[in-house]
Amino acid sequence: QSSKLPKTLFMLKRFFKAYTVPYCSSKVCSQCSTPCHGTSKNVNCPNCHSSSLIGNLIHIPIAKSLQTIISNHWDKLEAHVPHKDSNTVDDIWSGEAVRKDGDLQSNRFLALGISTDGIPIFKSTKSTLWPVYLIIHNLPPQIRFKGENIILCGLWQGPSKPDMAILLKPVVQYIEI
């Protein structure tokens, strides 16, 4: 089966132009790592006023995706009970922090995991791609990691590893809402 990822930077940009889910896009200052919003190619950093911008930073609001996944699997959301054998760790719910906090074992909390990892994606450039995913840990493990239940909430494309604080800040802000 062939990959569905765009093969070139041009095709990646074309994909996002046709993307129907709202998202925010910005460049990042190469001097201070501040996101720089604007449509002009001559955007200066609002923090240090540098015109040297690198990478493309995309963030996708998560509320609609969370609502869809939760409504599709409402009957499968779980309140997890840790194993009686305290040495067995086979899921996030088996961890020591969850065992100590009784409130986390109830259905009152939505446990989300954030994952990212970069790959060099284009042979024609030194560009790397860093997708940011959200995983709902309240779903049973057998459906938790299915593609339709994983939320793409951010994407970095640039010549190097992104500053994780800059990459994850909007995701954390979406979660806090």
Contacts in CASP RR format, 6 or more apart in sequence:
PFRMAT RR
TARGET T0000
AUTHOR 0000-0000-0000
METHOD contacts of the structure
MODEL  1
QSSKLPKTLFMLKRFFKAYTVPYCSSKVCSQCSTPCHGTSKNVNCPNCHS
SSLIGNLIHIPIAKSLQTIISNHWDKLEAHVPHKDSNTVDDIWSGEAVRK
DGDLQSNRFLALGISTDGIPIFKSTKSTLWPVYLIIHNLPPQIRFKGENI
ILCGLWQGPSKPDMAILLKPVVQYIEI
5 121 0 8 1.000
6 12 0 8 1.000
6 14 0 8 1.000
6 15 0 8 1.000
7 122 0 8 1.000
8 122 0 8 1.000
8 124 0 8 1.000
9 122 0 8 1.000
9 124 0 8 1.000
9 125 0 8 1.000
9 127 0 8 1.000
9 157 0 8 1.000
12 129 0 8 1.000
12 157 0 8 1.000
16 23 0 8 1.000
16 25 0 8 1.000
16 58 0 8 1.000
21 60 0 8 1.000
21 64 0 8 1.000
22 60 0 8 1.000
22 61 0 8 1.000
23 58 0 8 1.000
23 59 0 8 1.000
23 60 0 8 1.000
23 61 0 8 1.000
24 37 0 8 1.000
24 58 0 8 1.000
24 59 0 8 1.000
24 60 0 8 1.000
24 170 0 8 1.000
25 56 0 8 1.000
25 57 0 8 1.000
25 58 0 8 1.000
26 35 0 8 1.000
26 36 0 8 1.000
26 37 0 8 1.000
26 38 0 8 1.000
26 56 0 8 1.000
26 57 0 8 1.000
27 35 0 8 1.000
27 36 0 8 1.000
27 43 0 8 1.000
27 53 0 8 1.000
27 54 0 8 1.000
27 55 0 8 1.000
27 56 0 8 1.000
27 57 0 8 1.000
28 34 0 8 1.000
28 35 0 8 1.000
28 36 0 8 1.000
28 53 0 8 1.000
28 54 0 8 1.000
28 55 0 8 1.000
28 57 0 8 1.000
28 162 0 8 1.000
28 163 0 8 1.000
28 166 0 8 1.000
29 35 0 8 1.000
29 36 0 8 1.000
29 45 0 8 1.000
29 47 0 8 1.000
29 48 0 8 1.000
29 50 0 8 1.000
29 52 0 8 1.000
29 53 0 8 1.000
29 54 0 8 1.000
30 50 0 8 1.000
30 52 0 8 1.000
30 53 0 8 1.000
30 54 0 8 1.000
31 45 0 8 1.000
31 48 0 8 1.000
31 50 0 8 1.000
31 52 0 8 1.000
32 45 0 8 1.000
32 47 0 8 1.000
32 48 0 8 1.000
32 50 0 8 1.000
33 163 0 8 1.000
33 165 0 8 1.000
33 166 0 8 1.000
34 45 0 8 1.000
34 46 0 8 1.000
34 47 0 8 1.000
34 48 0 8 1.000
34 166 0 8 1.000
35 57 0 8 1.000
35 166 0 8 1.000
36 43 0 8 1.000
36 44 0 8 1.000
36 45 0 8 1.000
36 46 0 8 1.000
36 53 0 8 1.000
37 43 0 8 1.000
42 51 0 8 1.000
43 51 0 8 1.000
43 53 0 8 1.000
44 50 0 8 1.000
44 51 0 8 1.000
45 51 0 8 1.000
45 53 0 8 1.000
54 158 0 8 1.000
54 159 0 8 1.000
54 160 0 8 1.000
55 156 0 8 1.000
55 157 0 8 1.000
55 158 0 8 1.000
55 159 0 8 1.000
56 155 0 8 1.000
56 156 0 8 1.000
56 157 0 8 1.000
56 158 0 8 1.000
57 155 0 8 1.000
57 156 0 8 1.000
57 162 0 8 1.000
57 166 0 8 1.000
57 167 0 8 1.000
58 154 0 8 1.000
58 155 0 8 1.000
58 156 0 8 1.000
58 157 0 8 1.000
59 153 0 8 1.000
59 154 0 8 1.000
59 170 0 8 1.000
59 171 0 8 1.000
59 174 0 8 1.000
60 152 0 8 1.000
60 153 0 8 1.000
60 154 0 8 1.000
60 155 0 8 1.000
61 174 0 8 1.000
62 134 0 8 1.000
62 151 0 8 1.000
62 153 0 8 1.000
62 171 0 8 1.000
62 174 0 8 1.000
62 175 0 8 1.000
63 174 0 8 1.000
63 177 0 8 1.000
65 134 0 8 1.000
65 151 0 8 1.000
65 153 0 8 1.000
66 110 0 8 1.000
66 134 0 8 1.000
66 136 0 8 1.000
66 151 0 8 1.000
69 136 0 8 1.000
69 139 0 8 1.000
69 148 0 8 1.000
69 149 0 8 1.000
69 151 0 8 1.000
70 77 0 8 1.000
70 110 0 8 1.000
70 136 0 8 1.000
73 139 0 8 1.000
73 143 0 8 1.000
73 149 0 8 1.000
76 139 0 8 1.000
76 140 0 8 1.000
76 143 0 8 1.000
77 107 0 8 1.000
77 138 0 8 1.000
77 139 0 8 1.000
78 107 0 8 1.000
78 138 0 8 1.000
78 139 0 8 1.000
78 140 0 8 1.000
79 105 0 8 1.000
79 106 0 8 1.000
79 107 0 8 1.000
80 91 0 8 1.000
80 93 0 8 1.000
80 98 0 8 1.000
80 105 0 8 1.000
80 138 0 8 1.000
81 93 0 8 1.000
81 105 0 8 1.000
82 93 0 8 1.000
82 94 0 8 1.000
82 95 0 8 1.000
82 98 0 8 1.000
82 99 0 8 1.000
82 105 0 8 1.000
83 90 0 8 1.000
83 94 0 8 1.000
86 99 0 8 1.000
88 94 0 8 1.000
89 95 0 8 1.000
91 141 0 8 1.000
92 98 0 8 1.000
92 111 0 8 1.000
92 137 0 8 1.000
93 105 0 8 1.000
93 137 0 8 1.000
97 104 0 8 1.000
98 104 0 8 1.000
98 105 0 8 1.000
103 109 0 8 1.000
104 111 0 8 1.000
107 138 0 8 1.000
109 138 0 8 1.000
110 136 0 8 1.000
110 138 0 8 1.000
111 136 0 8 1.000
111 137 0 8 1.000
111 138 0 8 1.000
112 134 0 8 1.000
112 135 0 8 1.000
112 136 0 8 1.000
112 137 0 8 1.000
112 175 0 8 1.000
113 134 0 8 1.000
113 135 0 8 1.000
113 136 0 8 1.000
113 137 0 8 1.000
114 132 0 8 1.000
114 133 0 8 1.000
114 134 0 8 1.000
114 135 0 8 1.000
114 168 0 8 1.000
114 171 0 8 1.000
115 132 0 8 1.000
115 133 0 8 1.000
115 135 0 8 1.000
116 130 0 8 1.000
116 131 0 8 1.000
116 132 0 8 1.000
116 133 0 8 1.000
116 164 0 8 1.000
116 167 0 8 1.000
116 168 0 8 1.000
117 130 0 8 1.000
117 131 0 8 1.000
118 128 0 8 1.000
118 129 0 8 1.000
118 130 0 8 1.000
118 131 0 8 1.000
118 161 0 8 1.000
119 128 0 8 1.000
119 129 0 8 1.000
120 126 0 8 1.000
120 127 0 8 1.000
120 128 0 8 1.000
121 127 0 8 1.000
121 128 0 8 1.000
121 129 0 8 1.000
121 157 0 8 1.000
125 159 0 8 1.000
126 159 0 8 1.000
127 157 0 8 1.000
127 158 0 8 1.000
127 159 0 8 1.000
128 156 0 8 1.000
128 157 0 8 1.000
128 158 0 8 1.000
128 159 0 8 1.000
128 160 0 8 1.000
128 161 0 8 1.000
129 155 0 8 1.000
129 156 0 8 1.000
129 157 0 8 1.000
129 158 0 8 1.000
130 155 0 8 1.000
130 156 0 8 1.000
130 157 0 8 1.000
130 161 0 8 1.000
130 162 0 8 1.000
130 167 0 8 1.000
131 152 0 8 1.000
131 154 0 8 1.000
131 155 0 8 1.000
132 152 0 8 1.000
132 153 0 8 1.000
132 154 0 8 1.000
132 155 0 8 1.000
132 156 0 8 1.000
132 167 0 8 1.000
132 168 0 8 1.000
132 171 0 8 1.000
133 150 0 8 1.000
133 151 0 8 1.000
133 152 0 8 1.000
133 153 0 8 1.000
134 150 0 8 1.000
134 151 0 8 1.000
134 153 0 8 1.000
134 171 0 8 1.000
135 144 0 8 1.000
135 145 0 8 1.000
135 149 0 8 1.000
135 150 0 8 1.000
135 151 0 8 1.000
136 144 0 8 1.000
136 149 0 8 1.000
136 151 0 8 1.000
137 144 0 8 1.000
139 149 0 8 1.000
143 149 0 8 1.000
153 171 0 8 1.000
153 174 0 8 1.000
154 167 0 8 1.000
154 170 0 8 1.000
154 171 0 8 1.000
156 162 0 8 1.000
156 167 0 8 1.000
END
